[in-house]
Amino acid sequence: MNSSKRLASISDVRSDVYANPFMAFGHMTEVVQETIENRIILRSAHAKSSPSQTSLSPAPSPKRVVRSPNRSKRHEHFERTPWYLRVGGFVSYFVLFCLGLIREAIWGHGPIGKDHTIKETNRKGYVPLYASFESFYLRNIFRRQADCFNRPIVSVPGGKTMVTNRVTQDHGWTFKMADTERKEVINLASYNYLGYAENSGPCTEAAIEAIHKRGLGSTSPRSELGTSVQHRKLEQTVAKFLGAEDSICLGMGFATNSLNLPCLAGKGTLVVSDERNHASLILGLRLSGATVKVFKHNNMESLERLIRRGIIEGQPRTCRPYKRVIIAVEGIYSMEGSIVRLPEVVAIKRKYGAYIYLDEAHSVGAMGPNGRGVLDYFGINPKDIDVLMGTFTKSFGSAGGYIAGSKSLINHLRVNSQCSHYPISMSAPVMSQIIASMNDIMDKEKGDGMRRINQLARNSRYFRQKLQQMGCIVYGHDDSPVVPVMLFMQAKITALVHGLYDRNIATIGVGYPATEIAAERTRFCVSASHTQEMLDECLQALEEVAGEIHIKYSRKKRYNNADIEHTSQQLLALGTEAKGNARDMILTQIWTNGEQFLQSPLPASKSPALSKSRGSSSSAPKEREAGGTGGAIKPHPPSNGASSADKMIMKKMRRIHQEEFPEPSLFLAVAGYVSYCFLIVVGYIREFIWGIGPVEHVTRTQRERDRNQYTPLYASFESFYTRNVYRRLKDTFGIPICSVPGAEVELMNRSSPDHFWTMKLEPTSRKRCVNMASYNYLGFAENSGPCTEAAIREIRQGGLNGASPAADFGGRTQIHGQLERELAKFLNVEAAMTFGMGFATNSLNLPALLGKGCLVLSDEKNHASLILGLRLSRATVKVFKHNNVDNLEKILRKSIICGHPRTRRPFKKILIVVEGVYSMEGSIVKLPEIVALKQKYGAYLYLDEAHSIGALGAHGRGVVDYYNLNHRDIDILMGTFSKSFGGNGGYIAGSQKLVKHLRARSANSKYCMPLSPPVAAQVLTAMRQIVNPEVGQRRMANLRENTLYFRTELKKSGFTVYGHQDSPVVPLMIFLPAKLRAVVNGLLAEGVATVGVGFPATPITEERVRFCISSGHTREMLDQTLLAMRKLGKELRLTHKIRTT
């Protein structure tokens, strides 16, 4: 073999190591492995010819099969768990369970009833709100390790961070912050992979500048007045960064999966999902109604076998063929640290005509030579992946998530996804942070992104290899920044986390129910902010703790760092028995003594695999297209009644509850249905002629051609509705704003050269309008004043985001605890808990409170987030007529008598779900009557105060304050910060027990990012302003005055107006879909911005224009709007004769 060629290959790799560590390490791996195999082959051949000789003499190299590189499998470690460890894990849980039963038998229910472990006494006539196991688990298992979670920080979640100590005086039931006791720790718990979650630098300055220009909160969903020019810029930047056609960006990463998957998969769809997929994917698939089959983790044979069986057998009941097949995988699995075997998944998708949904939450930014995720890592063309999902909370140090793909996919999601219509859009500073960080990565000359990516790669491999040498069982892939070390026993989570914390190291323990029983682990998250000295200090501390608690479970032979030249030569000559250890040793030395090793005279050969892997990334998909990864894949009891005082209150409330819901005349109802039928018929005709008929003209109405052997990704009606109905109204939605969403707003005009198929922004054409569309009820969404100053001050101190879920280390900061304490005081309840997204506050917390055997009575006009959460809960849901207490009681009595629909057993518990102010109807809940009803029948009450908190009541405390009721009469109080407070997120408030339960059981606490610290500062300051008699009372008085004036004047003008007289939401009924666009555009021409609402957000024939009143509106602004509305009312004949009910 030519030694000069061998040395040339080593020098080539040496030159690439620090410029491109991913590719260089792959090259070196192939060189080393081939060298070992060639030496073994040579030795074997020589031994056959002359067994007496011991030296290796030159001999012809026999022919050998060159396998194409398979990074995803070669460097992944899942060491088999010894049987005694698994048994020990189960035994530990059994012991804890027995101890819990014993201590509760003695202290909980026995004669000594004063211990903190005593079960909370349930109210008379009420069943427990939580399941017995959940309460038992919280008291006896979770409480033992509660101090390992929700630990707050008071600085940036960088390589090092400052932690506030907590103390407990009741054995872990409650914790108090010791604000004067702080310590600096090395942070191995945050997902701040590239270190962009910081309080200085270009990203931070861009976020602060955005607050000065546009404020902190948008106060509107994307499809209303929540789209800004910054949103389009962000989506274009994301698409450019990923190499996709287009993208859509959303305010929460968890909801990006759980709310968009139901738009892509439905009944008749087969979804094949990895068994280790994230909870957000699992919840999204449950909501979709698709048939879901689970394959073994990263097992391609299991994946293909399930797809083949699904195609052959068809749908479970009908045996009909599936409409489409979707493969759902993650780039990096957050609990396992493994990387998806993407080239093989792509080969299977092509073979069977399936679609791929790839979740790159942990991989985008952290993987690949250009930081573009596992696609970049494997050199796969982004067009080979149908749906690309990712989050901005990890590598980019911000918040939210995205979906990228074809323009057809993104347009479909913009129309059909609930993320576009209900959640509040992303805030300006969050978007600016993301754009700045992505540009820093893409700018290879001046940016710092490539250095961060390369440093993360070195740190991840170095830390993982050292842990393996230590004798720990480490799961996952060598290049993954998520490093799980297996513990197997629940008690060792607390011991390890405390041991490391005492040595100034912060990490996270993970156990049941986040993992299986006896699969407990600690999870280290490596960052580019870590230096080698930090990692060495962590390793030294872990060595000490591991020896104390005995977690060095690995059965692999351990080795020390010997002299590399001597060791490499000796190991390479040992033969087959030492092949694996030789390779592990050499790969370790590359990353521990990289330059010295590369300069050593290692005899390596010119590898064909090396030369093949050096091909361009654009050629890699072509090579894998033919054979996947080197070849074809083988087939393979109630109270007696309400009191007299309650009856008097109900009588009084019936008199003052002035709400009107007139029905449209018969003519209008018929005309509304006829108009929709007309649109559908016209759509069929035009598509028959131009779209799919015999003429086949190439026009924009032509259906997008599907790929060969692929079924359409979207349902036919959804596509038809988009092309023929929604397109006609498209210019009334998503109008971009260029300013703060105050009483007046600046809008950017749009034009469409192709009949509203595409909308182009006109940056030079802007218009100032009266803002009647934003939920900025009290005017706190602003770019100046105390709220803005508080937000900027928090960014300067702790950055924009904590880069960790709320339950993990660093997810919560000191400002979160302060906000929750003051919020509980504001609402006059025991405790409160905040969340990062208002929509998810309902949809992810309701399943933690309900389950099978529970009865829920829901108002028919409840918000989509409530409906989604009830669907996920699997409870029996019955719907009562809107705000009809008689109908509610009738259904409730009948359900109690009949029991569960199938088993006829009594329901475990009953929950009544209502809203304070209904966002579409503008009505106010009849709360005193419902409270009397729930007390009569022993039910619980869940009250959503999203639109009423801050806007109603003498003190701005919502509908409970409006009726002067006691907040403790409401079992679960929910609200959002995106309306009256001018921020983002939501909260749940109630008893201490309720909040503890949600912290332990809610997916929102375990997996979702909490409120951004500057948003928490904004909300806290706004709340203090509301309590202030001078500021808060003045703003609330203005809001009430404006609401009453505007609603009264509309009625005097003859318009049909829904809702309560005190509601700031004023729906003006249009009834005909064709007039909706004319009203919205007509108002816009008169300088008034508002929102049109139609099907499917409302029933057919109930189209409306919704006005949102603010305390910032002047009488002149309201008169301008009324004048424009009267003008349009005459032109469009909007003053209808109505039937009163």
N, C-alpha and C positions, 0 to 999 in steps of 0.2 A: 504494500500500500504506500502511496506517495505521502511522505511525512510533511512535505511543504504544503500540500493541500489540506492536511489535517490541521496544521498550525494556522493556516489561513482561515479555516472555519472558526477556530477559537478566537482569532483576532477580530473577525467580523462580529462575533457575539460580544466581545469585550467593548467594541465601539458602540454597541446598541444598548448596553445595560442601563445606563442612567438616562439615556434619551427615550427609551421605550422599554421599561422593565417587563411588561406583559409579554411582548413578542420575544425579547431577548431570553427570558426565562424559558419560554417554550422552545426556542432554538437550542439552548443549552441542555434542556431535558432530553431532547432527541439525540443530540451529540453524545451525551453521557450514556444514555441507554443503549444506543447502537454500539458504542465502544465496548460496553460490558458484554453485550450479546456477541459481538464479533470475537472478543477475546475468549469467551466461553466456547464458541463454535470452533475457533482455531485450536484451543487446547484439546477439545474432544477429538477433533480430527487428527491432531498430532499424536494423541495418546493411543489412537487405534493403529497408527502406522509404526510408532516407536515408543512403546510403553516404558522403556527404561529411561528415556530422557525426561528431564524436569524443566528445562528451559523451553520457551516458546520460540520456535524457529519459524521463518516465513513459510507460509503455505497458501495455496490458492483458496480464496474465500468461497465457500459453497454458496449456491443460489439460495436466496431467502426472500420471503414475502415481506414487502414493505407496507406497513399499515399506515394509513393516513392519521394525522394527529387527532387524538380524542382527549382534549383537555378536561372536559367535564367529568370524565370517569377516572382518568389516570391519577389525579391528585386529590381524590375525594376519599375521606376516611369515615367509616362507620364501624368502629371496632365492636365485635360481638360482646354483648353484656354477659359477664359470668352469671351463672344461674343463682349463686348464693346472694348476689347483689340484688337481683330482682325479687327474690324471696324476702330478703331483708327489708326492701322497700315496702312490700305489702304488709309485712309484719309490723313495721313502724306505724303505718296507718291504723292497723287493727288495734295496737296498743293505745294509740291516741283516742280512738273511738271508745274503747273500754274505759279509759280513764275519764273521758267526758261523761259517759253514762253514770259512773260511780260518783263523781263530784257533783253532778246535778241531782242525783238521788239523795245525797246527803245535804247539800247546801241550796240547791236550786228549788226543790219542791219539798224539802224536809222542814223540821221545826226551826232550824237556824236559817232564817230567810233574809239575812241582811248582807249577804255577799254580793259582789258585783256580778257574779255569774248567774244570779237569779234571773229567770225568764221574765221579760216585761209582761205585766198583767194586761190582758186584753180587755177592751171595753165590754160592758154588759151587752149581750146580744150580738156580739161581733165575732166572727171567725178570725183567725190570725191572718194578717196581711201577707205573710211570707210562708213558704212551705217549711215543714218541720225540719227537713234535712238542711235547708239553707240556713235557718237560724242556728241549728246545732253546729254546723260547720263554722259559722262566724264566731260562735262563742268558744269553741274548744280547739279549733285547728287554725283558722286564719288569724285569730287574736294572738297566737304564739309568735307569729312572724310579721305582724302588722307594722312593726317599726322598721322593717326592711323596705317598705313601699312608701310612696308619696312623700319622700324626704325632700324638703324644699331647699332650693339654692338661692343665693343672693348676689349672683354675678353671672357673667357670660358662661355658657356651657362649653368652654374651650378645653384644651388639653389639661388645664388645671382649673378648678372652680372653687368657690367659697360656699360652705354649707353651714346652715343654722342648726344647732343641736336641738333635740326635742327631749322632753322629760315626760314620764307618766307616773302617776301616783295611784293608779288603780289597775295595775297589772295589764297594761296594754289596751284598756278600753278607750281611753282618751289620751291625747297628747297635747302638750302645751309647748310652744316655741320658747326657747331660751335665747332671746334676741341678743343678749350680750355674749353668748358662747358661740363662737364661730371658728371654723378651722378650714384650712385650704387642703384640698385633696386632689389627687390625680384622677381625672374623670375617664373612666372606662365604661360608662353606662349610657352616654348620649349617642344618638345617631348623627352626630355632627361630623360626618365622614371627611369632608374636605375643609372643615374649619370656617365655613362662611357664616355661621351663627356667631357674630361678633358685634362689638359696640364701637368699632372704628373702621376706617377704610372706605373704599369707594361704594361698597354695597350699602353700608350704614348711611353714608351721606346722601345716596340716591333715595333711600327710604324717607329720610327727614325732609328732603326737598319736596318729595311727593306730598307729604302731610301739609307743608306750607302752601302748596298749590291747590290740592283737591280735598284736604281733610282726611280723616281716618276711616270713616264709614260711608258706604254707598247708600244704605237704607232701602234698597230696592232689589228685586231679582233681576237677572240678566234680560229676560224677555220684556221687562217693563222699562223703567228708567235707570237700570243698574249697569248698563253697558257704557263704558267710557272708551275714549281713544286708546287709553293705556291697555285695555283688554285686547284689542286687536293687535297692538304692538307685541304684547306678550305672546299671543297665540302664533303670530308669525315667527317670533324668535324661537319658540319651542319647536315649531315645524322645521325651521332651518337647522336647529341644533340636532334634531333626530333624523333629518333627511326624509321627512314625511311631507305629504301634500298639504295638510292642514291639521289643526288641532283645536281642541276646546278645553278651556281651563276652568276649574271649579274650586270652591272655597274650602273644601275638606277632602283629604285623601281617602279616608274610609268611605265616605259617601260617593266618591268617584266610582268605586266598584259596586257598592250595594244599590245605587240608584240608576246606574247606566246598564248593568247587565240585564235587568228586566226588559229593556228596550231592544235587546239583541237576541235574547233567547226567550221562548214562550212554549206553549203547549205544542207538541209535535217536534220539538227540538231535542236532540241528544247532546248532552254536555258530558264530556269525559274530564274529570277533575282529579288532580293530584291529591293524595290523602293528606298531605301536609300544607295544603293551601291555606291562605290567611282567612280569618273570620269574616272579613269584608266580602271576600269572594263567595264564601259559603252562604252568607245572608243574602247576597244578591241573587244567587242561584235558587235559593228557597223562594224568594219573591217572584222569580221569573215563571214558575210553574213548569219548567222544563224537566225532562227525565234526566236525572243526574246519576252517573256511574263513576265510582271512585277507583282509580288505579293505584298500585303500589308506588311508593315514593321514588320518582326518577327511574322507574322500571319501564323500559320501552317495550319489552315483550308483553307485560301486563297491559300497557296502553293499547298496543295493536290488537291484542286478543279481545279486549272489550269493544273496540271499534268494529272489528270483524263480526263479533257476535251480535252487536247492535244492528248492523246492516243486514245480517241474515235473518234475525228474528223479528225485526221491526219493533213497533211500539208495543208496550206491555199488554194492553187490553185488545186493541184492534188488529195488531200485527201489520198495520200499514207501515210503509216506509217512513222514516224520519224526514222531516222537511229539510233539516240541515244538521250537521255535526260540528260541534265546537270543542276544541281542546283548550282547557284553562290551566295555565301553569304560571309559576313565578320565576323571575330571573334569579334572585337569591332568596332562599327560604329563611325567614327571619328567626325561626326557632332551631333550625338544623344547621344553618350556615352553608348549605349546599347550593350548587349552581345547576340550573336546569341543563339537561343535555339537549340543547336547542337544535343542533344540526340534525340529530336523529328525529326530533319532533317534527321538524320541517319536512324531512323525507317522508314521514308517515302521513303528514297532512296532504302532501302532494299525491301520494299513492292512493288515498281514499277520498280525495276531494273535500277535505274538512277545512275549517277555519281555525285560526289560532288567536287566543286572547292571552296576551303576555303582560303580566304585572311586574313592572320594573321598579317598584317602590324603593327597594334597597340597592338595586344595581345601577340605576341611572346616576351618572356622575362618579360612581365608585368603581366601575368596571370598564375595561377597554382602554386601549392606548389613547383615545381621544375623550374618554369619560362619557361615552354615549350608551353605556349599558352592555348587556350580554350580547346584543347584536354586534356591537363594535368589538367585543372580546372574541367572538367567534368569526368575525369577518363576514357576517350575513347581511344581505341587502334588506333594508327596512321594508321594502315592498313585499317581501316574503312573509311578513307578519301582518295579519289583517287588522288587529286591534292592539295598539300599543298603549298601555296604561302606565303611569308613574306618579310619584308624589314629589313635592318641593320641600318636604319637611326634613329630609335627611341630608343629602349632599348639598342642597342649595340654601340651607339655613332659614327657610321661610315657612309658608303654610300653603295647603291646598294640594290639588292634584290635576292631572291632565289626561286626556285621551287623544291620541294622534293616529292618523291613518289617511285614507282617501277622502277627497272632498265630499263624496257621496255619503260616507259614514258620518262625517262631522255634521253635515247638513241634516241628516236623519236625527242625530242626537240633539241638535239645537231645537228641532221641532218637537220631538217626542219625549225627551228626557225630562224627568221631574226636576233635575238639577238646574235646568234652564228657566223653569217657571216658578219655583217656590223658594228655594234657599236664597239668602242675600248674597250678592256677588262679592268677589274678592275686593279687598280694600286696596287703595292706591299704593301705600308703602310696601305692602306685601308683594305686589306686582313689580315694583321698581327694584326691590331686593333680588327677585328672581332674574329679571332681565340683566341686571348688573353682574350677577354671578355667572350666568351663562355666557355673556359677552367676554368675561374674564377668562373663561375656559377656552372659548373659540379663538381668542386673540393669542396666538402662540408666540408672537414676537414680544409684545409688551405686557401681556397678561401673566398672572401668577397661577393660573389654573393648572397648567401642565406640571409645574413643580409640585403642586398639591397632590395631583393624581399619582405621580411617580412616588412621592413620599408615602402615600397611603399604601401603595402596592408593596413597598419595602417593609413598612411597619407590620402589615398584615401577615406576610410570610414569616418574617423574623419572629414575631410573637407566637404564632401558631407552632412553628418548628421547635421553639424553646419549651413550650408547654408539653409537646410530645416527648421531647428529651427528658423532661422532668418526670415522666411516667403517668401523666394524666390521660384519661380518655377524652380526646378532642374530636368533636363531630365536624363535618363539613369539608369544604374545598379549601385547598391551600391558598387560593387567591381571594377568598371571601373575607371582608372586614368584620363579619359576624363570627365570633369564636366561642362556641358553646363548650364548656367543660362539664362533663357528666358527674352528678353527685349521687343520684339514685335514691336518696333518702331525704324526706322532708325536713328532718331535724337539722341536717347538715347545711341547708340553705341559710338558716339563721346564724349558725356557727361560722360559716365562711364569710358572709356579708359583714358580720360584726368584727370578725378577725381582721379582715382587710381594712375596714373602716378605722379600726384602732391604729392601723399602720398607715393611715392617710391615703387609702385607696378606695375609690367608689365604684361599685359594680352592682349588678342586678341579679337576684335569684328568681328562677322561674319554676313553678311547680303546678300541681293540680289546682284548678281545672284547666289551666292554660296548656299543660302537657298531660300525658297519661300518668297514671299512678306508677311509681317506681321509675319514672323517667325525669326526675328533677335535675336541674342543671343551673349553673351560673352562666351568664352570657356576657362576654366581654365585647365591647364595640370599639374597634381601633379607629383612630383618626389621623389625618395628616398633621394635626397640631401636636401630636406626640413626638417627643424626641427619643432617641435611643436610651438616653439616661433615664427618662420617665419609664420606659418599658422595662429596663433592667431593674429599676426600683420596684416595679409591680411584680416582676418575676421573683425577685428576692423575697418580697412579702408573701407571695403565694406559696413559695417553697416552704416557708416557715409554717404557714397556716395549714397547708396540705399535709405536712408531717404531723401536726397536732390532731387533725380531725380524720386523717387517714383516707385521702381521696385519690391516692396514686394507684388506680385500679388497673392500669394498662399491663397487659401480659407481653407486650413487645419488648425485645431486648433493648436496654438503654445503652447509650454510648456517650463518650466524652469528646470534646474538641481536641483532637490530637494534631500533630503537625500534618498539614494538608498534603504536602508532596509525598511524604513517606506513606501516609494512610491511604491515599488514593491509589498509589501504585500497588500496595499490598492487597487492598480489597478487590481491585480489578482482576488480580491474578488468582483469587481464591476459587472462582468457578461458580457453579449453580447454587451451592448451599448458601453462599453469601451474597447472591445477586440482589435480593431486596434490600438488605442492610447496606450494601455498597451504594446503591442508588440513593437511599434515604440519607446516608452520610454525606454524599457528595452534594446533593441538592441543598442540604442544610448548610454546608460550608459555603456554597455560592452566596447565600444571603446573610451569613454571619461574617464571612471574610471574603466578600465578593471580589475586590480588586486583587488581593493576594492570590486567590484561587485562579482567577483568569490569567494571571501572569505566570502561573506554575506550568511546567512542561508536561501537561496532561496529554497522553497519546490518544487523540481522537481522530476519527475518520470523517471524510466528507460524506455527510448523510444525505441520501436521496430524500428522506422525509424533511430534512432541513431545507433543502433547496425548494421543495414543493411548498413548505409553509411560508417561505419568503415571498411567495407570490402576492400580488396586490389584493387588497380586501375585496375589490370588485370582482376578482376572478374566483374567489372562494365560493360564492354561491353557485357558480357554474360547475365547479368540480363536485360539490356536494349534491347538486341537483340530480346527477346521474346515479350516484350510489350512496347518497346520504353521508355516511362516515366511513367510506372506504369499501362499500359493497352493498348488495341488496339486503333489505331487512327481511328476516325470516317471518313467515306468517305465524305465525305463532297464536136559731130561733128568731120574730119581729116584735117590737114594743107595741103597747096598746093603741098608740096613735099620737098625733101631734097635740101639743098643749094648746090651751086657749090663746096664749100669747102668740104662738106660731100661726094660728088661724087668723088672728087679727093682722099680723104682718103680711100674710098672703093676700088678704082682702085689700089691704092698702096698696100692696105692690101691683095688684091687677089694675087698680085705678090709675097709678102713675106710670105704668109701663107703656108708654106711648110709642108703639111701633106699628108701622104700616107695611103690609105686604099685599098690595092690590094685585089681582091677577089680570093678565092681558085679556082683551076681548076675544071672542071666538074667531073673529076675522083675523086678528093679529096672530093668534096661535096657528091657524091654518096657513096664513101667508108665510110664517116662519118655516114651517115644514116644507111647503111648496118651494121656497127659495133654495133650501138645501137639496131637494130632489132635482130641481132644475140644474144646480151646479154639478151634481153627479152625472146627470144625463149628458150635459154639455161636455163634461170630462171624458165620458166614454166615447162620444162621437169624435172629438178632436184626437183622442189617442188611436181610435180605429183608423182615422184617415192618415194622420201624420206619425203617430208613435209606433204602432205595431201592426198597422194594416198593410195592404198590398202595395201602397205607394212608397212606403219606407223612405220618406224624405229625411235627410239628416238635419233635424232641428233640435232645439233644446228641450222640447217636450218628449223626445224619443227616450224610451227607457234605457238606462245604462246597461250595456251588454254584460252579461255575467260570464265569468271565466269558464273555460271548457270543463265539463263534468262537475260544475259547482251549482248548487241550488242558490237562489237569492238569499242574501243575508238578512233582508228585512221583509216583514209581512207585506203582502200585496196591498191591503187597504191603507197601511201607513204610507206607502209610497204614493198611492193614488191620492190620498188626502193631501199630502205635501204638494203634489204637482198641481192639483186642480182646485183646492179650497184654501189651504194655508198660504199658498203663493200669492193669492189675490189680496191678502191682508198683511203680507210680509213687511211692507214699508211702515206699518203702524207699530211694530214691535222692535225692541232693541235699538232705539234711537240713541246714538252715542252722545254722551255729555262731556263737556270740556271744563267743568268747574265744580265747585262744591255743590252738593244737592240741597241748597238753601231754599228760601222762599222764591228766589229767582234763580234760573239756571241757564247756562249757555250751551246750546246744542249745535252739533255739526251736521250740516245738510248732507244728504246722500242722493245719489242718482242711480238709475238702472237702465242700461242700454238694451236689456234683453227681457223685458216684461217681468221684472222682479225675480228672475232666477238668481242673479247676483246683484249685490248692492255695493257700490263704490263710494268711498268717503271723499268729500270735497273739503280738504283742510282749509282752504281760503274762504269758504262760505260758511259762516256761523250766524246764529240767531239767538238773541236773548229772550227768554220766555218766562212767564209766571209758572212756577213749578207746582202743579196740582197732582203729581204722580208719586212722589216719594213719601215714605213712611216717617219722615223727620218731624214727628208731631210737636216736639218741644224745641226744635232747632238746635240741638246739641251737635249735629253733624256739621262741623265748621272747620275752618283752617286757621282760626285764631282764638284767643281767649284761654281761660284756665284749663279746659279739657285738652286742648292741643298742646299747651305747654307741659302738662303732666305726661302726655304720651311721649313727647320728644325727650323729656327728662328720663323716662324709663328706658328708652332705646339707648341713650347715652350710658346708662348704668348697666343694663343687663342684656342688650341686644334686642333683636326683633322677635326671636322665637327660642323656645327651650329645647327643641330638637329631640324630645322624648315624650311618650305617652304620659298621661297624668299619673298612672300608677307606678311608673318607673322613676328611677333617680333623676332629678333635674327637670322633670316635666312640670312640676309646680314650683313657683317661686314665692317669695315672701308677699308679693302683691296679691297673689291668688288667695292666700289665707286671710289677708286683711280684707279683701273684697267680700269673701264669703261670710266673715264675721259681721261686717257692717250691713250686708244684704239681709242676713237673718234678723238683725236688729231692726232694719227698715221695714221688714215684712211682719215683725212681731211673731217669729217662729223660733224653734229651738236651733235649727241648723239649716245650712244651705250648701249647695254644691254647684259649681259652674262648669260649663262645657264649651267647646270651641265652635260649635255650630248649632243654631236654633232648631233647624229641621231635624238634625240627628238627636237632639235632646229628647224629642218625642219618639222617634222611630227606633232608637236603640235602648231607651230606658224602659219603655212599656214591656218589652219581652222579659226583662229582669223582674217584673212585678207580677206577671201573669203566666199562665200555662194551661195545659189541658185540664179540664174540669172546672175552669173558671168561667163566669158569665160577665160579659161586658155589654152595657147599654150605651150606645153611641148616638149622638145627634146626627141626623142625616146631612147636615151642612158642615160637619167637622172638617178640619184641614187635612190635606193629603198626608202630612207627616204623621198625624194620629192614625189615619187609616192604615198606613204602611206599618206602623208599630204594632197595631192590633193584628194584622195579618201575620207578622212574624211571631207573635206570642202564642199562636195556635189555640187561643181561647175561643169559646162560643160567643160570637158577636151578634147582637140584635140591635137593629136601628129603629129609633123612634122619630116621629115627626118633629120638624124643627121647632124647638122651644115650646113644645106642647107637653106640659107636665102631666095632663090627664092621660095622654097616650103613653108616656113613660111609665106611669104607675100601672096602667093596664098590662103592658108587656112584662113589667117586673113581677106583678102578682101571678100572671100566667106561667112565667118561667119558674117561679118558686114552687108552684103546684105541680107542674109537669116534670121538673127536673131536667137532667141532661137529655138531649135529643135521642141518643142511642141507648144508653144504659138505664135511663130514668132515675139515676142516683141524684141526690141533692148536689148542687154546685158547691165547690169548695169555698168560693168567695164571690162577691158581686162588686163590680166596679162601674160607676157612672162616669162617663167621659164627656165633658162639655168645654166650650170655649167661653172666654169672658166677652170679647167682641168678635163677632164672626166677620172675617175679612172680606167675604164676597157679598154678604147680605147687609152689613152694617148694623146688625141687631145686637142687643145686649142680653146675655143669659138671664133667665128668671131665677137667680141664685137663691133667694130666701125660700122659695117653694121647693127647690131641688134639695136644699139642705134639710128641710123638714121631712122630705120624702126619704132621704137616705138614712136619717135617724130613725124613722118609723120602721124601715125594713132591715136595718143593720147592714147597709151597704157602705162602700167606700166611695170617695169622690175625687176625681182627677180633674183639675181645672187648668186649662191652658189660657194664660193671661198675656199672650204674645202682643196683642194689639191694645190691651187695656192697661197694662202696667205703665205708670207714668202719665197716661192720658186721661184716666178716670179717677174719681175720688177726691175728697177734700184735701188729702195730703199726697195725691199722686200714687197711691199704693194699689191701684187697680179696682176691679169690680167688687172685691170684698170690702174695700174702703168706701166705694160708691154706695153700697147698701148698708154700711156701718155694721158689718158682721164681724165676728171674731175669726181671725185667720186660722186659729186652731180647729175651727169647725171644718176646715178643708183638709183632707188627709194628704193630698199631694198637690202642691202649687208649682206650676211650671210657667216660665216666662222667657222672653228673649231680651237681648240688649241691642238689637239691631233697629229698633223703631225709636222709642222715646229717648233712649240713652245715646243714640248716634254711634254705636259701636258694632260689635259682632258677637255671636255666641248666644248661649242661653243658660238657664239655671233650673234646678229642682230644689224646692224648699219644703220643710216639714219637720218631723220629729228627728231626734238624734239617731234613733234606730233605723229610720228610713234612709238617711244619708249614709250610715255605716253599711247598710245592706247594698246600696248602689255602688259604693266604692269597691266593694268586694265582688259584686256579681255583674255589674253592667259592662257591656262591651265598650261603651263610650269611655269608661274609665281605664280599661285595660289596653285598648288598642288605638284610641284616637288622641290626637294632639289637643292639649287644653287651650284655653284662651291665650292668645299672644299677650305677653306682659304689657306692652304699650296699650293694647285694647282694654286690658283689665284696669290700667291706670285711668284711661278715658272714662270708662263706666263708673269707676269709683268716684271720680271727680264730679261727673254728671249727677250721680246719686246724692252727693253732698250739696250740689247746687239745688236739687229739687227740695231737699229738706230745708234749705235756707229760705226763710220767709220772704225776703226781698226778691230773690231771683226766681225760685221755684213757684211761689204763689202767683207772681206776676205772669209768668209764662203759661201756667195752667189756666188762669183767668182769661188770658187772651185766646187760648185754644178753645175754651168753652164758648166764649162770645162769638168767635169766628164760625164755629160749627153751627150754632143756633141760627145765626144770621144767614149763612149761605144756604142751609137746608130750607129755611123758611121762605127765602126768596125764590128758590127753585120751585117749590110747591105753589107759590103764588103765581108763577109764570105758567103753570099748567103741566109741568113735567111730572112723570111718575118716578117717585124717589122711594127707595126701600130703606128700612132700618129704623133705628132709635134716634130720637131727637138729640141725644147727647153723644152720639157716636161720631168720632172724627172721620170715619169711613162713610162716604156718601155715594151710593150707587144710583146712577140715573139710568133708567131702563130704556133700551132702544128696541128690543124684541126682534128686529130683523137683521140678519148678518150683513146684508148688502149695505146697510146704513152705517155700520160700525166704522168702516174705513173712512167714510165721508165725514163723520162727526170728528174723529180723531184728527184727520188731516185738516179739516176746516178750523178746528180750534188752534191747531198749530200755526196755520196761516194768520190767525188773529193774535198770535203771541201767547198761547196758553198750551202748556204741555200736560197731557193727561194719559190715562191708560184705558184701552179698550179690552174687554174681556168677553170671550165667546166660547163656543164648543171647541174642544172637550172640557175646558175648565168649568163651564157652566152647562146646564142642559140646553138642548135645542129650543129656540124661541125665547131664551132668557138672556140674550146679549145685552150688555150694559157698558156704560162708561163710568169708571170709578174715580171719584175725586177724593184726594187725601188732604185734609185740612192741617195746617201747621200754625203754631203760635207766632211764627214769623210773618205770616201774611198780613198785609195792611188792608184797610177797607177799600183802597183804590184797586189793589190787586184782585180782590174778590169781585168788585163791581165790574172790572174789565172782563173777568171770566163769565159773569152773569150776562153781560151785554153780548158777548160772543155766542153764548149758548142760546140766548133768545133769538138772535139772528139766524142761527142754524136751525132752531126749532121751527121757525116759519118756513125756511127753505125746504127742509126735509120732512115737515109735518110730524114732529116728534111729540106733540101734545095730544095724547091718545085718550079716548074715552075708556074708562076702566070699570071693572066689576069689583066692588068692595066686598071683603070677606069678614 
